[in-house]
Amino acid sequence: MTVYDELVARGLIAQVTDEDEIKELVNTGKAVFYIGFDPTADSLHVGHFMALCLMKRLQMAGNKPIALIGGGTAMIGDPSGRSDMRQMMTPETIQHNCDCFKKQMSKFIDFSEGKAMMVNNADWLMDLNYIDVLREVGAHFSVNRMLTAECYKQRMEKGLSFLEFNYMIMQSYDFYALFQKYGCNMQFGGDDQWSNMLGGTELIRRKLGKDAYAMTITLLLNSEGKKMGKTQSGAVWLDPAKTSPFDFYQYWRNVADADVLKCIRMLTFLPLEEIDKMDQWEGAQLNAAKEILAFELTKMVHGEEEAQKAQTAAKALFSSGNAADMPSVTLQAEDFTDGKIDILGLLVKSSLASSRSEARRAVEQGGVSVDGEKVADIKTFYEPDDFSQGVVLKKGKKNFRKILKG
């Protein structure tokens, strides 16, 4: 099976331009491709996972990835999938987020000399002259055609700022700049980015001629992949300080039955032959598949030792209702008011609820227990000595914390 055929078999390719040329480049290791990441937070999340795994997979086949950090486009904001305009970020915040991204990406991609690159589009976008942009870039874009793009259509009724309207032009210019600077001949992106990506391909061909080598590929379900990064309690981050290895493991352990094999195909590096055998699995076997998925992805992000600890803790937790290695929270004196902390405060402190109102709903819906006993009263409180041996706080069926006294 060729490299390209494997991408298709794993469900990663949705649509392409110039398929024969793309196959030739990818299969012979001659693709110099980029994927963009806008630094809107100081950590990547699981919605970025598909792109990172694809970059790793193609690099292993001899192709050269370029991780493009959108330090420049982040100053504008991508309107795709948004109902309102993104909050403006300072240049200092953007740079901090870029630095965090590089550290996390290095776990997936080999950035040693000649193997891969990380570049920031602020390096060329911030120096552009407005009149030059209008004359040299804007002249190649039809406003009528731009307004048919899905990322703009869904915003027209609620209002689309001129600032955001420029995002497609800026992203298209990225491909043009990368083509000229680094010989980038291919771009990957989510299906929600298709119009922006075609704009880049068209810009290269208009400015440099039809023979200019520039292709586009979109990733199947990348928009769905972005949704993977969100849960009821917030994002699932790759930074262990934001999402512990145990919680990361549990997130993948709890994927829906209908999604587990799809995730294993797209995100793990297990052989397809091995995955195909799982197609017939059902019932308890699907739980085994979820454990495989959770272990493989946790190992990729946090290392094998942390993955093993998370798996051991999860198994112990569900077999005995307790586990030494489950995520723990240590309460300090300042966490108690008049020597007490109520159940709502405990849920917020343990990060099992993002607010007291969310904690209240969880209690009122009967989804909270302490050491196996359901908590029905939102006014239930605890004193420091209650935590001297540690207690297990549970929210829902599969979210646990061990609460300790400092």
Beta strands, then each sheet from edge to edge (+ up, - down):
strand 1: 13-16
strand 2: 32-37
strand 3: 64-69
strand 4: 117-120
strand 5: 186-190
strand 6: 215-219
strand 7: 230-231
strand 8: 234-235
strand 9: 328-331
strand 10: 341-342
strand 11: 368-370
strand 12: 373-374
strand 13: 381-382
strand 14: 391-395
strand 15: 399-405
sheet 1: 1+ 6- 5- 2- 3- 4-
sheet 2: 7+ 8-
sheet 3: 9+ 15+ 14- 11+ 12-
sheet 4: 10+ 13-
end
